[in-house]
């Protein structure tokens, strides 16, 4: 291989340079936007503003299914709220559900709280979580409603902060970003990196550029009037992507989606590679169905494969050029070195910002290349196929036209993909 190598394949070499450069730029932007949501000062200020306003009573709907690890501890954080008046509604569909015992423990531990267990086997559609919510909302006493997944833990100011924005009549849905805690061994740690170092940074980057096209099951706060305006939970009864579509339907009515400054915690419990692969490819495949262009651009968000490609390209160009490199070759070598080194630095900075402590940084550092390579493989796998595995069931991500909410049927917004464009839980 000689000096003309770069001139023979300039497009390939400069494409690698552009790829590494894009990954570097994204990594730096993602790292810089990390403090903008969830910072302690931001949450404290939001809580102070919420306390100065008149807090409205809140009904919290928690659909449950099974006794997850740390279920009691996570649900107990909702009982420790500083909010002056709230109702906790926990729903299961079976009288044999082991989550019932956990709710009974909560009722015994917090006898002064308004905690109600709803056991209702009625099924209203193909989405059993939404069926649970339909059964729960019938028992909600207050006009402010918060829907929250069962596997999250919150801080005492949570309810005050997420409901404060509902006082604005232009706000439809308030949602929350979340960070992950690994529960178990090796694969939960890898899964936590998926959320903390890929999903959460990508949401922050999108939010900082003005995007509001999201809705996360970790928290969905809305008024009863907004819920009725979009057709109630019944509009989502056959939708796989109920979280995303709830916020989207509100936006279709001209109501804003607001990302609250508070960040909640979620548990990652998948014990095996297979379970983790199914969950994360489900997430990516449904993102593809909601936003094909956005899915296609995800390749710059997991940089390790491209940085390895950049390093290999540098070695090939340098070996082919020898000591008599031409100006074009020297320029390519300099650009390759800069883009690759910059990408490594950006990825390390993002890992630092996402880790939270130096102990976590060093513990998980060897997992970063694995996490990025696994994401690249999952992205390729998610580019094909029309089904996902959800709770052990093979589910199509196609959206029947009849799944448009009643108020939107026949409108330009009637056709929507029924997929989870928000989170992968």
Secondary structure, DSSP 8 states (H G I E B T S, - for coil): --TTHHHHSHHHHHHHHHHHHHHHHHHHHHHHHGGGTT-HHHHHHHHHHHHHS----EEEEEE--S--TTHHHHHHHHHT---SSEEEEEEES-TT-THHHHHHHHHHHTTTSEEEEEE-----SS-HHHHHHHHHHTT--SSEEEE--TTEE--TTHHHHHHHGGGSTTEEEEEEEEEEEE-SSHHHHHHHHHIIIIIHHHHHHHHHTT------TT-EEEEHHHHHHTT-GGGGTT-S-HHHHHHHHHHHTT-EEEEEEEEEEEEE---SHHHHHHHHHHHHHHHHHH-HHHHHGGGGGS-HHHHHHHHHHHHHHHHHHTTS--HHHHHHHHHHHHHHHHHHHHHHHHHHHHHSSHHHHHHHHHHHHHHHHHHHHHHHHHTS-SEEEETTEEEE----GGGS-GGGTTSTT-----S--S---
